[in-house]
Amino acid sequence: MERESPSKPKKLRELRAFETFRAIDRSLPPGDLVLGVPGEEPDFLIKAHGTTIGVEVTEYFTPPMARQPSLKAREKITTEIAREATG
């Protein structure tokens, strides 16, 4: 199967999100990043030390609200989402 092109807008967003996460979370092993197969999971593979780790990037959208929550409330939600994703 053909690998996904890193120049597609969605793949670029996923790559940026993953690279940001990788820079923050030092528990991910260093290794070669390989793009996934289009239409299949995972989005990326990390190949390191004879192991392969699959990474699926999920975008989270919040519905528009009449009154926007405060910055503190948004930070709390973001922290909870990150905790659930890594826990």
Secondary structure by P-SEA (a helix, b strand, c coil): cbbbbcccaaaaaaaaaaaaaaaacccccccbbbbccccccccbbbbcccbbbbbbbbbbbbccccccccaaaaaaaaaaaaaaaac
